Amino acid sequence: MPLVTELDVKEIVASGCLQKMATEPGSPALGSPAQYTLRAGEQRLALNKYLGRSLQLEWTGAIACTHCGRATRKSFGQGYCYPCFKGLAQCDTCIMKPELCHFHVGTCREPDWGLRFCFQPHIIYLANSSGLKVGITRATQMPTRWLDQGAIQALPILAVDTRLQSGLVEVLFKQLVSDRTNWRAMLKGEVAELDLAAERDRLLGEMSDGLDELRQRFGEQAIRELDEVAQQFEYPVLEYPTKVTSHNLDKTPRVGGRLMGIKGQYLIFDTGVINLRKYTGYEIRLTV
């Protein structure tokens, strides 16, 4: 029998059901990157200090719905059990495609929730995660939204009063610019900086007729141009991967390696990357 000192004893530094990592933007001008906090159940763990260290992430096999807390064999919509996924307004198709909002026809799954969530100021922005993209977010979600996407730059360009309006504006802009992030390119760290102010001016000029039509529909002040300065973001990364390989907890419940960086909602190990947000609700143990 081996001695206790010869056993591979690991220290559990966090355990519980995963939530997306909490982020703080840091201060690029002072050389301070974004700060990340792992959230597992009620536990909170500052992750930046583990850069360069060996970590192991193990899924116990359990999943709990992030809304009702019940056990579920499969996670739907990044963290929900099937009944919640089918019944909650926050899981409806219009959350991903706000231009399809159907509140005005009386078919919102949860009208009270819709009033709180969808009828508040939203921002249309340009960001640079893997190249130029357009996106929308609630005004209260800046800069969290951009950090979650791994953006190195972001610029708010328009403000609107409702989520429906933001979706209709985004549809206009998607005629000229993508609303997607190439996550592999984002994780390779080979993204060149852009002149977002110049891109804003170009796109607003080309979209002027469409924006005027929306203003005629919703009111002149419903869609307002913003005069903001682009924000810059840096991430805690020791070394970017040259080839991006993705870990999958459903296939390999124990993954890890040396933590080389954190960007977006990804942990970058020397063995591959893992999108923690994808596993919201999964019960894990993190060991060093």
C-alpha positions in Angstrom: 0.0 0.0 0.0 1.5 3.4 -0.9 2.2 5.9 1.8 -0.2 8.9 2.2 2.6 11.2 1.0 2.7 9.3 -2.2 -1.0 9.7 -3.0 -2.2 12.3 -5.5 -4.0 14.4 -3.0 -5.8 17.4 -4.5 -7.1 20.5 -2.7 -10.7 21.3 -3.5 -10.9 25.1 -4.0 -14.5 25.4 -5.2 -17.5 23.1 -5.6 -21.1 23.6 -6.5 -23.3 24.2 -9.5 -21.7 26.5 -12.1 -22.9 30.0 -13.0 -21.2 32.1 -15.6 -18.1 33.8 -14.4 -18.4 37.2 -12.9 -16.1 39.8 -14.5 -14.6 43.2 -13.8 -13.0 45.2 -16.6 -9.7 46.0 -15.0 -7.6 49.0 -16.2 -5.8 48.4 -19.5 -4.1 51.9 -19.2 -2.5 50.7 -16.0 -1.7 47.2 -17.3 -4.5 45.6 -15.3 -6.4 42.9 -17.1 -10.1 41.9 -16.6 -10.7 40.2 -13.2 -12.6 36.9 -13.2 -14.5 35.2 -10.4 -15.6 31.6 -10.6 -19.1 31.1 -9.2 -20.0 27.6 -8.0 -23.1 27.4 -5.8 -22.6 29.9 -3.0 -18.8 29.8 -3.4 -16.8 32.6 -5.1 -13.2 32.1 -6.2 -10.9 34.8 -7.7 -9.4 33.0 -10.7 -6.7 35.3 -11.9 -4.3 34.3 -9.1 -4.4 30.7 -10.5 -2.8 31.6 -13.8 0.1 29.3 -14.5 -1.0 26.7 -12.0 -2.4 23.3 -12.7 -6.2 23.0 -12.2 -8.6 20.1 -12.5 -12.3 20.7 -13.2 -14.5 17.6 -12.5 -18.3 17.3 -13.2 -20.0 15.1 -10.6 -22.7 14.0 -13.0 -25.4 16.2 -11.4 -27.2 19.2 -13.0 -29.6 21.6 -11.3 -31.9 24.0 -13.1 -30.7 27.5 -12.5 -34.3 28.8 -12.2 -36.2 26.2 -10.1 -33.3 24.2 -8.7 -34.7 20.8 -9.6 -32.4 18.0 -10.8 -32.4 17.5 -14.5 -30.6 14.9 -16.6 -30.0 17.4 -19.4 -29.5 21.2 -19.4 -31.6 23.2 -21.9 -30.7 26.7 -23.0 -27.6 26.8 -20.8 -28.9 25.9 -17.4 -32.6 25.1 -17.4 -34.7 22.0 -16.9 -37.2 21.2 -19.7 -40.3 22.6 -18.1 -38.6 25.9 -17.3 -37.1 26.0 -20.8 -40.5 25.6 -22.4 -42.4 27.9 -19.9 -40.1 30.9 -19.0 -40.2 34.1 -21.1 -36.4 34.3 -20.7 -36.1 31.1 -22.7 -38.4 32.2 -25.5 -37.1 32.6 -29.1 -37.5 36.4 -28.9 -34.7 36.6 -26.3 -32.2 35.5 -29.0 -34.1 37.3 -31.7 -35.7 40.4 -30.1 -37.1 41.6 -33.4 -39.6 38.7 -32.9 -41.0 40.1 -29.6 -44.7 39.3 -29.4 -45.6 41.2 -26.2 -47.8 43.6 -28.1 -50.0 40.8 -29.4 -50.6 39.5 -25.9 -48.7 36.2 -26.2 -45.7 36.8 -23.9 -45.2 33.8 -21.6 -44.7 36.0 -18.6 -46.1 39.6 -19.1 -44.9 40.9 -15.8 -41.3 39.6 -16.5 -41.5 41.0 -20.0 -42.4 44.5 -18.7 -39.4 44.5 -16.3 -36.9 43.0 -18.8 -37.9 44.2 -22.3 -39.2 47.6 -21.6 -36.1 49.2 -20.4 -33.2 51.1 -22.2 -31.1 49.0 -24.6 -27.9 49.8 -26.3 -26.8 48.9 -29.9 -23.0 48.6 -30.0 -20.1 47.8 -32.2 -17.5 45.4 -30.7 -14.3 43.7 -31.8 -14.0 40.2 -30.5 -12.8 38.4 -33.6 -13.5 41.3 -36.0 -16.2 43.9 -36.3 -19.6 42.8 -35.0 -22.9 44.5 -34.0 -24.8 43.6 -30.9 -27.4 44.7 -28.4 -27.5 44.7 -24.6 -29.4 46.3 -21.7 -27.8 49.5 -20.7 -27.1 48.0 -17.2 -25.1 45.2 -18.8 -22.2 47.3 -20.0 -19.3 46.4 -19.9 -20.2 42.9 -18.7 -21.6 41.9 -22.1 -18.4 42.8 -23.9 -16.2 41.0 -21.4 -18.4 37.8 -21.8 -17.7 38.0 -25.5 -14.0 38.4 -25.2 -14.1 41.8 -26.9 -10.9 43.8 -27.0 -12.9 47.0 -28.0 -16.5 48.1 -27.8 -18.4 51.3 -28.7 -22.1 52.1 -27.9 -23.6 53.8 -30.9 -27.4 54.0 -30.4 -29.8 54.0 -27.5 -33.4 52.8 -27.7 -36.3 52.4 -25.2 -37.3 48.7 -25.7 -35.8 45.4 -26.6 -38.0 45.1 -29.6 -36.6 48.4 -31.0 -33.0 47.2 -30.4 -33.7 44.0 -32.3 -35.2 45.9 -35.3 -32.1 48.2 -35.4 -29.8 45.2 -35.1 -31.5 43.6 -38.1 -30.7 46.7 -40.1 -27.1 46.6 -39.2 -26.8 42.9 -39.9 -27.2 43.6 -43.6 -23.7 45.1 -43.5 -21.9 43.6 -40.4 -22.0 40.3 -38.6 -23.6 39.8 -35.1 -21.5 36.7 -34.4 -18.1 36.1 -32.8 -15.7 33.6 -34.2 -14.8 32.1 -30.8 -11.8 30.2 -32.1 -10.3 33.4 -33.6 -11.1 35.2 -30.4 -9.3 32.6 -28.3 -6.2 32.7 -30.5 -5.7 36.4 -29.6 -4.8 37.4 -33.2 -7.5 40.2 -33.4 -6.3 43.5 -34.9 -7.6 46.7 -33.4 -10.2 48.7 -35.4 -11.3 52.3 -35.6 -14.7 51.8 -34.2 -15.7 55.4 -34.4 -15.0 55.4 -38.2 -17.0 52.2 -38.5 -19.9 53.7 -36.6 -20.0 56.8 -38.8 -19.8 54.6 -42.0 -22.6 52.3 -40.8 -24.9 55.1 -39.5 -24.5 56.8 -42.9 -25.5 53.7 -44.8 -28.3 52.8 -42.5 -29.8 56.3 -42.3 -32.9 55.5 -44.4 -33.8 52.4 -42.4 -33.2 54.3 -39.1 -35.5 57.1 -40.3 -38.2 54.6 -41.0 -38.0 53.1 -37.5 -38.1 56.6 -36.0 -41.3 57.3 -38.0 -42.8 54.1 -36.5 -41.7 54.6 -32.9 -41.1 58.3 -32.5 -38.1 60.6 -33.3 -36.5 60.2 -29.9 -37.0 56.5 -29.7 -33.7 55.8 -31.5 -30.9 58.1 -30.3 -27.4 58.4 -31.6 -24.6 58.3 -28.9 -21.4 60.2 -28.9 -19.2 57.7 -26.9 -15.5 56.9 -26.8 -14.5 53.3 -27.6 -13.5 51.2 -24.6 -10.5 48.9 -24.5 -10.2 45.6 -22.7 -7.3 43.3 -21.8 -7.5 39.7 -20.5 -5.5 37.6 -18.1 -3.7 35.4 -20.6 -0.2 34.1 -20.3 -0.2 32.4 -23.7 -2.8 32.0 -26.4 -3.3 28.6 -28.1 -2.1 28.2 -31.7 -4.7 25.5 -32.2 -8.0 25.7 -30.3 -9.2 22.3 -28.9 -12.5 22.4 -26.9 -13.1 20.3 -23.8 -16.6 18.7 -23.3 -17.7 17.8 -19.8 -20.5 15.6 -21.2 -17.9 13.4 -22.9 -15.0 13.8 -20.5 -16.2 14.7 -17.0 -12.7 15.6 -15.7 -10.6 18.1 -17.6 -7.9 20.6 -16.8 -4.2 21.3 -17.1 -2.1 24.4 -16.6 -4.3 27.5 -16.7 -2.8 29.7 -19.4 -5.6 32.3 -19.6 -9.2 33.4 -19.2 -11.1 35.2 -21.9 -14.8 35.7 -22.6 -16.3 32.8 -20.6 -13.5 30.5 -21.5 -10.8 28.9 -19.4 -7.7 28.4 -21.5 -5.7 25.4 -20.4 -2.5 24.0 -22.0 -4.6 21.0 -22.9 -7.6 22.8 -24.5 -10.3 25.4 -23.7 -13.7 25.1 -22.0 -16.7 27.4 -22.2 -17.9 27.5 -18.6 -21.2 29.3 -19.5 -22.1 26.2 -21.6 -22.2 24.2 -18.4 -24.3 26.5 -16.2 -26.1 24.3 -13.6 -23.5 21.5 -13.7 -22.2 20.5 -10.3 -18.4 20.7 -10.4 -15.3 20.4 -8.2 -12.3 22.5 -8.9 -9.1 21.2 -7.5 -5.4 22.3 -7.5 
